[in-house]
Amino acid sequence: METLIPQIIHLLEATFSPDNNVVTSATQSLDQLSLLPDFAFALLSIATGGQDQGLRIAAATYLKNFIRRRTDDSSPSNYSKEFRNRLVQALLQAESTVLKVLIEAFQIIIAKEFVKENSWPELVPELRLVIQNSDLVCEGSSSQWSTINALTVLQAIIRPFQYFLNPNLAKETVPPQLELIAKEILVPLLIVFHRLVEKVMPITRRADTDVEKIILVVCKCIYFSVRSHMPSAIVHTLPSICGDLCGILDSLMLNGATTEDGYLLRLKAGKRSLLIFCSLVTRHWKCSDRLMPNITTCASKIVKQSINISVLDFPSERIVSLAFDVIARVVETGPGWRLVSPHFSSLIDSAIFPALVMNQKDVSEWEEDTDEYIRKNLPSDLEEISGWREDLFTVRKSAINLLGVIAMSKGPPMPTSKQSVKRKKSDKSKSKDQRCFIGEMIVLPFLSKFPIPFSSGGTSDQTMMANDYFGVLMAYGGLQDLLKEQNPVNTATLLQNRVLPMYSLSPCMPYLVATANWVLGELASCLSEEMSADVYSSLLKALVMPDVRDITCYPVRASAAGAIAGLLEIQFRPKPTPEPEPDVAVGHGGLNGEVTELQALIGVVADFETIVEKDKFNEERFTGKLKGFQREPLIGALTGNSINSPNQNFVVAGLVEEEKTDSWGRKKTVREGEGDVSRDSHVLSLKFTLVLAFFDHAFNAYFMQNDYLPPEWLPILEVVVNRMSDEDDSESSSLLQLLATVVEAGNGNVAVHIPYIVSALVGTISKRIPPIPEPWPQFAEML
C-alpha cells in the first residue's frame, strides 16, 4: 500500500485538470487500481492524512462512490472487519468537511450490514465506549475522540430506523437493533443532554457552537428513534425528554433576524423538538397522553409570535409554522381536544387570525416576486410543484390548517324545544348528530365582525381594515370542509355577501380580488348552480384585470385562471356507461358518428405528421382522405381553407406563399420572409397537433359530466384565447392549461367554437416559432 498511495494521489490531482483528456485518463487509471485489495484502505488513508484539504475531500468522495458501486442489495456483505473499524476510526477523527463526505459512505455500509443483515454486533458497544470517553462528555480529560463526530456516527446509525423497515406488515415490531441503541446509548446520553440544556438555557447571541451542535444532533437522534417506532427503553424517559425540549423552545427569541451561528443551531434544535412533538402526538399518543398539557402550553406560547410574522426570518417562521401543526395534531386527539377547546376563541384571536392578516412582507413579495407570492398564498392545480419544498410550509398555511381542524370539531349537543327530558337508548345517535360544529359556534361569528373595506388607501384605519379582510378571505378558503356540511343556501349567502363584493369595490383592491379568486377555487365543491352566472362573471372580470397604476395584477389573473379550472374540474365524475346502440358503432344514432369520425381524423393526422417528417407531402392524397368525413366545413375551417381547393390548402393568415426550387431541383412552397421550408412544416404539424389535442379533449369529456358549468362558453374562450397573444410565456402557460380544461369540460358546447380557437392559437404560437429550425420550444411542447 505504500507504493499505491502516491499513485492514487497523483491520479486524484490529475482529476483537477481543466483538460478533459487528462481527467478521463486519470479516471480510467483509478478504475483499474480499484481492483486491488488495498485500494479502499489507501483512499481512507489519503482522506484522513492528506496534506491538502481538496485532496482529502477528493479521496473521500471517490471512496464513497467506490463503496456505492460495489454494494449490492442482493449479495452478502463484502467488507472486512478491519476496513469497517478503520472507517469508523476515520469518522471519529476527521475534520468536518471530510466527515460530511465519509458519513455518506458509512451510511451505505450501515444500511447493508447493520440494518438489513444485522452482522455488525460489536458496533453499538464500541460506539458507547467512544461516546463516554469523548472530549466534551468526559470533561477535564484530553481524549482523542471527538464528541461531535461520535454523535454524528450515532445519527447515521439511527437514521434508517426513522421509517418502517417492512411497510407491508400491519404492525411492525421495534427492530432489535434500535432497541439495543436506545438501551445502550440513547438513554445514558439523555443525562448528558439534560446537563447541556440546563447549561445553555439562558440563551445569548454568542452561544457555544460545539454545545449547540451536540444538542442539535441529540435532538435528531431522538426524532429518528420515535418517528415511526417507540423503543421500550425510551418510554419511561419521555417526561424528561419533553421537559428538555420545552426548555429549548422556551429559550428561543423569535423577534428578530438570525445572525449568530450558535443561535441558528438553537433554532434548528427547536424545529427538531417540534417535529418530535408531532410524532409523539400522532403516532404514540398513548405514551404521550400525560405530556400533552406541557406540549400544548409550549406550542401556544410560540404561535402567539405570529403577530410579528412580518419581521420573522425563515428559520423563525418555520418554527411558528410547526407550532401551529403541533396544536392541530393535539386537537385531533380526544384528550387534546378537551385540553384546547376552552381556549379556541383566544387562540383564534391572538394567534391564528394575526397569521392570516396581510402584512408588509406580503406587499413586498407581491411587488418583487409574484410567482413566489402565488405559490405561497394562492396555490392552484395549474402549478407544477415537484419535490418536497419546505419553504412552502408557511405560518399562514399552518394557521389555516389549524383553523379548519378547529372548525370541523364538534361542540356540545344543541338543545331543542322538542327535546324530551328522558332519553331513550335509540336516541343516542340523534344526540350525536345534533352536536354543532365549532366553526358554526365560534369561527364564522368571529369572521363576521370584520366589515368589508370601502377603500384601501388614505388613513391607517382604512389600510388596517383592508389587511384584516384579507385575513378573513384567507380564513374562508380554509373552511371548505365546514361549508360542505352547511345548508347550501347559507353558503351561497355567505359568498354573496362576503366574497363576491370584492369584485365591485371602487377603487379596485388587487390583493383582495386575488384572494377572493383563490377562495372561490377552494370552495368550488360548495357552490350552488344558482350562483354560476355571478361566479363566472366575477372570475372573468378578474381574468382580464389590467395592472392598477404601479401595482401588477398578474397574481389576480393567475388566481382567476386557477379558480376557473378548479370550478370546471372539482365535480368531474365518470358517467354511467350504458350499452352502446348498434347505430352508434357504425357512425349513426345518438353520437351522430362523432366517435367514428374522430378516430378516422386521428389516423389522418398521424399519417400527415409522418408524411411531413419524410418530406413527401402530397396534398391531393391528404385532402382526399379529408373529403370522406361528414363534416367537411368543420375540417375545412380547421385546415384554414376549403377542402375542394387543394392548392390553397393550409394557408396561414398573414403569410404569403411563393414557390421555389431547391438545390436538388425539387419545388417547395416557402412563405415570404422565412427563407426555410422547415418553418412551414412546423406550422402545418402544429395545426394538426392542435386539432388532435382538442378533439382528444372533447372525446374524453363525453364520458365525464360536471354539474357546475358556466352559462355561456364563448366569453370564457374569447378571454382566454385573446389574452394569450398579449402575455408572456409564464402567463400564457397557465392560460393554455386553463383552455385545455375548458375544452374538456365543455364537451359538445365547445365543439362549435373549435375552428375559432385553433385559428387564433395557430397565429399566436406561430409567432413564437424561431425562423431557424431548432427543437420545439417549451411553449408548444405543453400541448
Secondary structure, DSSP 8 states (H G I E B T S, - for coil): -TTHHHHHHHHHHHTT-S-HHHHHHHHHHHHHHTTSTTHHHHHHHHHHH-SSHHHHHHHHHHHHHHHHHH--TTS-----HHHHHHHHHHHHH--HHHHHHHHHHHHHHIIIIIIIS---TTHHHHHHHHHHTSTTTSTTS--SS-HHHHHHHHHHHHGGGGS-S-TTSSS----HHHHHHIIIIIHHHHHHHHHHHHHT-S--SS--HHHHHHHHHHHHHHHHHHSS---HHHHTTHHHHHHHHHHHHHT---SS----HHHHHHHHHHHHHHHHHHHHHHH-HHHHGGGHHHHHHHHHHHHGGGGGGGG--HHHHHHHHHHHHHHHHHHTSHHHHHHHGGGHHHHIIIIIHHHHS--HHHHHHHHH-HHHHHHHHS--TT----S--GGG--HHHHHHHHHHHHHHSEEEE---TT--SS--GGGHHHHHHTEEEHIIIIIHHHHHTS---S-SSSSHHHHHHHHHHHHHHHHHHT-HHHHHHS-HHHHHHHHHHHTGGGGG-SS--HHHHHHHHHHHHHTGGG--GGGHHHHHHHHHHHHT---BTTB--HHHHHHHHHHHHHHHHTT-EE-------HHHHTT-GGGTTHHHHHHHHHHHHHHHHHHHHHT---HHHHHHHHTTSS-HHHHHHHHTS-TT-GGGTT--TT--EEEEE-TTS-EEEEETTT--HHHHHHHHHHHHHHHHHHHHHHHHHTTEE-S---S-SHHHHHHHHHHHTTS-HHHHHHHHHHHHHHHHHHTHHHHTTHHHHHHHHHHHHHTTS-SS--S--HHHHT-
